[in-house]
Structure formats: C-alpha cells, structure tokens
C-alpha cells in the first residue's frame, strides 16, 4: 500500500511538472508573439523613415531647381549689365554742325528778319541738350557760338575742317543743321523740311531711314515734310564703290572720312508760314528737340 501511494505521488509530481512546462511553452509563445509585434513596429518606423527621406530628397531637388533658376536670372542680369556697360564705354558719337557762322560764312537776311547762322545754332543747342537726356550717346558740336570753326580758312576749307572734326573723333554720324530759302524775297512759295543724305552705297539706305524719322518728327511742328533727297554731282567724280559723289561737300567729305553725313534744311526762311515759325523761339527749340528724338529713335536710345 505504501509503494502504490509513492508511485501515485511521483505521477502527480510528473503531471505537475508537465503542466508547468506546458505553461512555460505557452508563455514562450506569448513572448514570441510579442517579439513579432515588436518587429512589425520596427517595420513601420522604417517606412516612416523612408517617407521622410523621400520628402527630403524632393525638397533637395526643388532647392536645386530654384538654385538653377537663380543662376539663370543672375546670368541674364549679367548679360544686360554687360550690354549697358558696353554702351556706356562705347557710345554713339554724334557731331552736330550748326551751319555757317557770324564771322566769315554769314547768312544774314535783314529783309526776312532772321540770320540763318543764328537759327542753326539755336536749333543745334536745343538738339544737343535733348540728346544729352539719352543714354549711350556722346554729342560734339563744330561751334557753340557765332565763331567760325576754322578761322584761318573760308568756304570749302572751312567745310573740310568741320567734317574733319567728326573724322578725328571717329564719329558715327555728322549732321549739319541749316535753314533754306529760294528767292530770298519774303513770301516765296516753297516751304517745309528737306533732308539730304549720301549717295554712297554703304550709307544711302540707312540715311534715308533716319531722314524719314526726322521728317516725321518735324512734321508735328506744322512743317511740310518735303522729302529725303540724294543730290549728286558727276563733275566731282566717283566714290570707291563706283557711285557718283554727293553734291554737298559736307556729305562727300564725310564719306571720305569714313562716316555718314547728312544735312537737315528745317524750313524756308523766305516763306511766310515757315518764317513765322522760325521767329518763335520756343518752336525753334522744338525743332532741335524733334531732331534729337528722331536720332534717338533711329539708334534705339533710352532716356537716362
């Protein structure tokens, strides 16, 4: 009887141990399940990290795009600045020539109440002052008062000195400012503005374009736009391109000096309509302003 109880005790002990071990295995499974949950949590954290990294990469890409655009803008601004600097360093060089003078080459018209050299100077000074309001142009004048540009010579030699001044400056354009007349008797029929440009092939077409702009601007002052003309003189010979030389030495000497020359005959001093305009100081200045604005339009200049 005692041995049987002992075996039963051993059996109970074994069963108890088995129950404990089974419980340990179940607990181990729960631990494993917990580990699996922990791994899933780790996986979610990694995904979030990748998303954040992707977002950061996109931000970096956008930043690079903005930097490229900024660089392009900076390059464009640099190009504009360089262009402006080039214009500032190498401006258009213009020589204005108020025709005639008060010493040797006078054009006094007491019966008409005007002196051409004085009219020409007033227009030229107004033209210069207006052009100096623009960027990219340098203006010179053959005279700024009544004195002769070449006091030692007269006539053709003085004309040669005027154009040589432009040649020595390596001018882009020589413009001689004048006023017209036919009979010299008050009440003449002809009226309005005439522009004369060179027959030299390299200058003709561009001269006509500028001349037309001058006519357009002056016509706003109630001056009849008579036209842009080329006047030649066979007896003077031919230029190196074979074209007949220009009638006016102011233009032919300019061609020989390597720059275009033109003459603006603003109005007819002996015409009643034009004479009244020429005697109006404000309108006289307005002619110079009109000349300047036409030149600025031709060269595409902008105000300072």
Secondary structure, DSSP 8 states (H G I E B T S, - for coil): -HHHHHHHHHHHHHHHHHHHHHHHHHHHHHHHHHHHHHHHHHHHHHHHHHHHHHHHHHHHHHHHHHHHHHHHHHHHHHHHHHHHHHHHHS-EEEEEEE-S-SSSS--EETTTTEEHHHHHHHHHHHHHHHHTTBSSEEEEES-SSSS-SSTT--THHHHHHHHHHHHHTT-SEEEEEEEE-SSSSTT-S--SEEEE---STTTHHHHHHHHHHHHHHHHTTT--EEEEE--B-GGG-B-TTS-B-BSSHHHHHHHHTTSEEEEEEEEETTSHHHHHHHT-HHHHHHHHHHHHHHHHHHHT--B-
